[in-house]
Amino acid sequence: MKVAVTILAFCVTSLLALGLVMLYSSSMTQVGAHYLVMQLIWCAFGVILCVSAAAIDYQHLRKIVWPLFLGALVLLVLVLLPLPHGITKRINGAHRWFILPGMRLQPSELGKIALILAMAWYGDRFQRRMHTFKWGIFLPSVIIALMLAVIFVEPDRGTTILLAAVSGAMLLLAGVQWKFIFPPVVLALVGLVVSILHDPMRMKRIFSWLDLEQNKEGVGYQAYQAMIALGSGGWAGLGLGNGRQKLGFVPEHHTDFIFSIIGEELGLVATLLVIVAFVVIALCGIYIALHARERFGMLLAAGITLLVSLQAAINIGVVTSALPNKGLPLPFISYGGSNLLAMLTCVGILFSIARQAAPAKISASDFVSNDNPFAAKAT
């Protein structure tokens, strides 16, 4: 377990360091060190949350599951309302942020942690009833739908899809039968398709993704420029700070599309190392989940691992045009305080679960004859 925790800490620290370097490189010609300074501040708070979460017994989280869930729901509803003094406002067609002096906070990041905690608590509390329709799929679906509905109407399709996938996987791990989970998945997919068909902007994104070359001057401009950045980097990259696509060609180069700047300046080798780091984080998370002391810890570790891994996979898929644009940041690397705080808190919870992990099983081969007081003594 110590090896898994050490490797996990090393990978997360490496990604944080890479994110800070690339953030400064990608924004130094426009805003100087402003983004770097802000990210360092968020990183400091995130490390404090990570250490605090690791220090406490994760079992104490059971006591705050539902207050945290309700609090996240309230914040998600409030962010949709036109509050006074410009605390909330529509940005790029979405109501997702609280606008505070010098910062923006995204309550959906709190919603991610709250929903995963709720599903872990529910799967542990009703583990003997998870094979039934009522307790296994109907009631948890109501809980999931409450959270996803308010995120969906922001609108934030990417986070909705991400949390739906994580929640569904956690229910399967908790013991829900496939025959019960299949109908809600189909209904959710139908609802998603219908909403997209009635959303002209997202329909354009889908069509531009299907034929990027024909839409490179319009809706697909950012994705096309990201592909140019990745391609021009080659194996070793153009050199740190020498990227060209960050000079106004890739609009979200410091947030959702920072992976393309890594590819342009540091090359294919660096992007592959980033992918390997996330794969290793996933493997460490799986190992911690499998060795958790009890069911709540196992489900919680599995949910956190799925959250970090799937978000990274979706972001990289979008940047490489393997997926249509979803608007999800790259964990630990993209600029953004809310996501960084959430991700580092999740890592801290993983550390806590690992710290309380079940002791390793002792096999017969671990004993030698000298350990047995009744063994025959050599003469």
N, C-alpha and C positions, 0 to 999 in steps of 0.2 A: 504493500500500500504506500509506503514511503516513496518508492520509486515512481509510482503513478502520480502522486501529489507533486513530487519534484519536477517531473516532466511537464505536468499540466501548468505549474507555475512558470516554468521556463518558456513554454510556448506562448502563454498569455503575455508575459513580460516582453518577449521578443516582438510580438505583434503590436503591443503598445508603443515600443520604441520605434518600430518601423512606421507606425501611424504618425507619430510626432514628427519624424524626419520628413516623411512624404507630405505631411500637411504644410510644413514650412516651405518645402520646395515647390509645392503646387500653388501657393498663394503669395509668395514673397514679392512677385512683380506687381501685385494688385493692392494688397492690404498690409504688406510687410509682415511683421511678426504677430499681428493681432490674433489671428486664428490659433496660432501656436500658443500664445499666452493664455487664451481662453481655454484651450484644450488641456493645457497643463494644470489649470485651476480645477477643471472638472476631473481630471485624472487624479489629482490629490484627494479630492472628496471621494472619488470612486475607490481609491486604495483604502481610505479610512473605513468606508462601508464594507469593503471586502474583508479587511482584517477583523472588523467588528462581527461580521456574519460568521467568520471562521472561528472566532473565539467563543461564541455562545453555543450552547447545545441546540441543534436544529429542532429538537423536539419541542422547544418553547414556541416555535412558530405555529404550532397547533392552536395556541391560545388567541392568535391574532388573525387567523385565516379569514374568518367572516367579517370582522371589522375592516380588514384590509380590502377585501372584495367589495364591500359596500362603499368604502371610501373611494376606491378606484372608479366604481360606477357613477358616483356622484360627480367626481371630477370630469369624467367623460361626458356626462350630460351637460355640466356647466360650460365646458369648452365649446359646446354647440350654440350657446346662448350669446346674444349681443350684450355682454356685460359692460358697465360704464368704464370710463377712463381708458378705453382701448385695450382692456386686459385680454380680450379675445377679438380676433378679426380674421377675415377670410384671406388666406395667402395661397396663391396659385390654385384657386378654386376649392380649397379645403379648409375646414375648421378643425385644426389639430393641436394648436399650441396656445398656451397662456403667455401673453407678452408682458414680461416683467422688466424692470430697469436693467439693461445690459444683458438680458438673457431671454431665452424662450424655453418653456418646459412643455413636454409632450406627455400627457397623462396616459396614453396608450402603452407607454413603456412600463408604468406601474401596473397597468392592466395585465400585461404579460405575466409578471411575477404572481399577481393575485390569482389569476386563473389557474396557473400551474399548481400553486399551493392548494387551491380549492379542489382540484381534481385529485391531487395526491391524498388530501385528507379524506375525500369522499371514497376513493378506492380502498383506502385502509379501513375506514369506518364501516363500510358495508361490503367487505370482501366476501362474506358468505352468501350475499344476495346478488352479486354481480352477474350471475348466470341467468337471472330472470329479466324479463323485458322491462318491468316497472322500475326496478332499482338499478338495473344494469345500463339501460339506455335512455328511458323516458325522463327520469328525474335529472340525471347529469346533463342531458341535452337541453333542458330548460335553463340550467345554470350557465352552460356554455353559450346558449342563444342570447341570454341577457347581456353578456359581455360583448359578444361579437356584433350584436345588432347596433349598439351605439358606436362602435368602431367603424362599422360598415357605412353608416350614414355620414361620417365626417366629410368626405368619404376616404377610407383607407383600405382599399381592396387587398393590398399586399399583406398588411398585418392581419387582416381577417383570415386570409387563406393560410398564413403561417400558423396562427393560433388554432384554427380548425384542424389542421394536420397534426399539430402537437397534441391537442386534446383528444383527438380520435385515437392516436397511437397510445396515449396513456390509458384510455379506456380498454383497449385491447390487452395491454399489459396487466390491467387490473382484473381481467377475466371475462370481459364482455364477449359474447359469441358473435362470430362473423355475421350470422344470419340476422342479428339484431342491428348491427352497425351499418350494414349495407344500405337499407332504405333511407336513413337520414343522410348518408353521403350522397346518394343519388338526388334526393330532394335539394340538398345544398348546392350541388353542381348545376341542377336545372335553374335554381334561383339565381346563381351567379351568372349563368349564360343569359338569362332574361334581362338581368340588370345591365349587363354589358351591351346587349342589343339595343337597349334604350338609353345608352350613354354614348353620344356621338364622339366625345373625346377619346374614350377608351376603345371604341371601335376603330378609330383612326390608328391608335397605337397597335392594335392587333394586325390591321392590314399593313401597316408600315413594317411590322416585324416579319410578316410573311413575305414581303417583297421590299427589303431594305434598300436595294439599289434604286428602285423607282421613287422612293420617298426620302432620299437622302437630303433633299433641300427643304423638306417640310417637317412632318411629325417625327420622322426617323433620323433627323439631323444629329441629335446627340448620340444615338446608338451607332450611327455610321462613323462619326468622328472618334468615338471610343474604339471602334474596330481599327481605324487608321492608326491610333495611338499604340494599340497592342501590336499591330503588324510592323510599325516602323521601329519598334524597340529591338527586334531581332533576338538573338540569344543573350547578349550581354547588355543591351540597352544603349541609349544615347549618352548616358552619364547623368549623375544626380544634378538636378537643376537645369539640364539642357533640353528638357521636353518642350515641344512646340504646341501641342494640342491644348495645354492649359492656358494658353494666351487667348482665351475667348472662344475657342472652338468647341470645347466640352464644357457646357455651362455648369454642371454640378460636379466639377472635377475634384472638389475637396470633400464632397459628401458621398452620394451614392455611387459615383463613377471614379473614385480615387484608385480603384484597382487598375483602371486603364493607364493612369499616370505611372503607377508602379511598373507596369509592363513596358511603357515607353522609355522610362529613364533607367530602369534596372534590368529590363529584359525578361525573357521567358524563364530563365533560371529562377529569378526572384519570385515571379508569379507562381511557379510550381512549388517553391518552398513555402509560400503562403498557403497554398492548398494543402500541402503536406502537414503544415502546422495545425490547420483546422481538422484534418483527419486524425491526427494524433490526439488533439483535444477531445474529439468524439470518442476515440478508443479509451482514453483515460476516464472519461465520464461514464462509459459503459462498464468499465472495470469497477469503478466506485459504486455504481448502481448494483452490480451483481454481488458486491461484498457488503452492502448496507446491512445494518443490524436488524432492521425489520422492514415491513412492507411500506410504511410511509416514507422512509428514507429511500427505498429503492425506486418508488414511483416519482418522488421529488427529484432525485438525481437523474432519472431517465428523462423526465420532462425538461429539465434544464439543459441537458445534453442535446436533446432534440431541438430545443429552441435555438441554441447557439449554432448548431451544425446546419440546420435547415435555413436559417437566416443567411448564413455565409454562403451556402449553396445557391440560394435564390439570387443574392446580390451578384455573385460571380457569373451565374447563368445569364443575368440581365446584361452585364457588361460585355460578355462574349457573344451576345445576341442568341444564346441558346433558349432564352425565355423572353417574353415581352416585358416591357418596363413595369416594375412593381413599386419602386420608390422605397426600398428597404436599404438601410446603411450596412456597410461591412463591419461586423463586430470588432471592437478594439482598434480599428484603423480609421474609419470615416469620422469626419468632424461632427460633433453633436454631443451635448452634455447629457441629455436624458437617456439616450441609448447606452452611453458609456457607463453611467451610474448603474443602470439596470444590469448590464452584462457583468460588471465587476461584482455587483452584489450576488449575482447568480454563481459566479466562481467562488465567492466566499462561502456560500451555502454548500457547494460541492466539497470544499475543504472541511467544513464542519461535519458533513456526512462521512467523509473519509476518516476524520479524527475519531468518530464514534463507531467505526466499522467493526463488524464481528471479528473476533480473533481468528487467526489462521488455523485451519484444522491440522491436527498432528497425526501423521501416518505412522504405521508400525516401523517403517524404515528409519524414522527419526530417532529410534532408540537403539542403543547398543547393549551388549550383555552386561556391561558394568552398571547400567542404570537399574538393573533388576536385582534387588537385594537377595532374592531367592535363587539366583543363577548359581550354577556350580562354580566353585572357586578353583582356579588352576593351582596345582601343587608343584 
